[in-house]
């Protein structure tokens, strides 16, 4: 009976050691793959000017791109949005100098497009209108801070 118990305890200890090693290996692999995915997303954004969308099942992973990636992002959207940005002349120069404002303007344009699509599909628009208001408010605040 003592042999069975001691064998079980040895097996349990080996299992725990293996579990710890597997956990560390999985965490390391996860970080490597996630880092690679971030670099691919940044390269895609830099080359094609759009963000990659994650699969629908992946919604919990959020990451912030490096400052280098944001600078490239800030330069491209104002050039692509020149016709839209002509009306508010005061905001166009800020978009070129402040990446935060450029990002907010990009979000605002995307939200307005979603609102138009929702109106065309006779879908509820309340949340989209609220989001547009929030983004516009953030833009106003960013304009005061600059």
Secondary structure by P-SEA (a helix, b strand, c coil): caaaaaaaaaaaaaaaaaaaaaaaaaaaaaaaaaaaaaaaaaaaaaaccbbbbcccccccbbbbccaaaaaaaaacccccccccccccccaaaaaaccaaaaaaaaaaaaaaaaaaaaaaaccccaaaaaaaaaaaaaaaaaaaac
